[in-house]
Each structure stands twice: as C-alpha cells, then as structure tokens.
Amino acid sequence: MPPPRAFRRGVCLLFLSAVLSAATRDAAAVSTCTTTCAQTACTVGCDEGELRDAVAKANDCLGNAAWTGRTITIDAGTPACTIPMQNDVAAASAYPNSSCANDPEAYSVCLRNDGIRIRGGNATFVYVGSGLCRQCTDECPPPQPGLFTLKGNNDELTDFTYRYFPEGLHVRLGSGHTIARVTNDRICEDAVTLDITAGTGNTLADSTFIGNQPAEPGHTCLLPNDAVGPCGTDKAIQLNGGGVTIVHNTITSISQPVHAQAGEHVLLANTSAGSASDDNLCQSYTVTGPAEVTMSANKIDRCKFGVRVDGTAFVSADGNFITNPWVAAFDVRGAGRLRARATA
C-alpha cells in the first residue's frame, strides 16, 4: 500500500527544504577572489565576511606591481539578496585589512587600493550593528560605521541599495572615484560624504536618495534631540572638500539635498522636490563658504529656497528649473556670491 498523501507531502517538503538550505549555503560560499594580485575580476556571495575577505585581499595588493585593479561582483541572485552588515569591531578584526581603523567610521568596509570596483548586483545592504541611526546637531561621536569608505584612487561603488548605516558612503582620500546607481531610502546622518581630505574628479551619478521615511519594523531612526522620528530629515549629500560632479540623481523629501561647505563641485541635471503642505520638508540646496559650486539644469520643486548661498561661498547657477518655492528661488546671505538665472 502506498504511503499516505500527507506523508508524501511531508517528505517532499523536507526534500525542498534541504535543497533550499543547500542552495543558501552555496550562495554564501561562491567567492572566487584570490590573493593573486594579477586577478582583475572575481565574485562573492551575499555575505559580509566574503565581501570583507575580497576587499582585504585587494587592499593587500597595494603597491604590488601586478595590480591593475579588480572588479568584485556580488552574486546577488534574482530577486536580489539582502546582506546584513554588522560593521563592528568583531567583523573588522576578523578581516584586518578590510577596514580603516583610525577613521571615525572605523568599521566601514574600506577600499585602500586603487581601482577597486564593487558591483552590487542590486543587493540591499542593511546595517544591523549596535550604532545608532541618528541625525546629530554637529558631528556624531565616533565610531559611526558607514557602509564603504574610499581611500584609494579611481574606486567604484555601483548598483546597490543601503539602509540604516550611521555614516553611509564616505570619500576620505583619493581622486577619480565613482558612485553610481545606488539608493538610500533610510538615511541616518548623511547618505554620501566627501571629506575635507578628498581629492577631485569624483562622480556621483544616477542615484536615488529619499528622506523623511519611517523606519521599518525592527529599526529606529533618531532626530537630533534623540527623539524617535523619520529617517533622513537633515542632509542627503555632504561636501566638506574635494571635488565631485553630482549628475542625474533624484534627491527628495529631505531638508538639504546637498550641503556644500568647501571644495569645488558641479551639480548637473538633478531632480529634487519638497512638499505641497510642509515648507520645511525641503529647505534648499545649501552652499556655505568657501565652497564653489556650478549648478545647471537642476529641477527643484517646492523647496523653501531653491538655492541658499552663505558665508564666502560662490555659486554659478544658470538654466535651473526652480518651481513653487515657498519663499524664494535664491537666498544670499553674509558674504555669499551668486551669479544666477532661474528658469521658471
């Protein structure tokens, strides 16, 4: 007599579970990255350890004559995987050359070598460590883990979503870096930061940053007074120095889509919007001295001021589309200088 149907169904489910479990183990163990410095491309699974190991091996090749750069691709699958990131002292210690221990965001995955290209495969990185997702009145006290820190030259970060990282993506050193096609819809302090020591010729392109979003279950975002509130109320992109071209990005529902306070930067064809009911949801693109910024073909809708210039900053803004400002298209304060023509 054949076994009962319920028994056969149970056996099938156990078999399917075993197959899926094996597939999961395989997906977390696909790294092809080696210590051979001549290797130009490799693949890792959806696992913080594998990613750190791959970056550490690339960093170990710093100064090696065989090194010409390496593309590290995350085999994210379809639908793309979610990668929990601890980014803490234990993770950094397990892969010692995968972090930059003396940086304020000490436990971020740190690209030290030139030409390291991280291809995210549309994976979603989610911070699950103990650091707080908060917006601070001044600088948040260290350590404030980010996702990635760039310190080589011509490094690249592309094709992923990231959420709840206290310090997002940081460019600390080097020139010619590219960040493209990334999304952050749960911003903590800043989504992207160029440090005062950053170089020039950097690019931030085709990315999406969304502020004032509620935290998902299991996560908390804090306001500057440490009250629980929405994620991303302050800034999306912070420019403390260096030089970057910010082009074709969508930056919405956040007080300052871009805050530039030093360096020379170009903002080209970005789109930002505030609210039809809240005049504080988008304050302005803010430029403070001694930053110099060129703006062209940007679309800014329903912000209190389209562009605010303060301190000793200089802004050249021509051919931008500034619509429905709550107060004015431009606001010039202090010794700020503006050369502009608004397009309605």
Salt bridges, closest charged atoms under 4 A:
GLU48 OE2 - ARG52 NE 2.94
ASP53 OD2 - LYS57 NZ 2.95
ASP103 OD1 - LYS151 NZ 3.20
GLU105 OE2 - HIS170 ND1 3.78
GLU105 OE1 - ARG172 NH2 2.80
ASP155 OD2 - HIS177 ND1 3.84
GLU156 OE1 - ARG119 NH1 2.96
ASP159 OD1 - ARG181 NE 2.65
GLU167 OE1 - HIS170 NE2 3.07
ASP185 OD1 - ARG163 NE 2.73
ASP185 OD1 - ARG186 NH1 3.66
ASP190 OD1 - LYS235 NZ 3.56
ASP195 OD1 - ARG172 NH1 2.81
ASP206 OD1 - HIS248 ND1 3.92
GLU216 OE2 - ARG163 NH1 3.88
ASP226 OD1 - ARG134 NH2 2.84
ASP234 OD2 - LYS235 NZ 2.85
ASP279 OD2 - LYS304 NZ 3.97
ASP301 OD2 - ARG302 NE 3.94
ASP318 OD1 - ARG341 NE 3.17
ASP331 OD2 - ARG308 NE 3.28
ASP331 OD2 - ARG333 NE 2.65
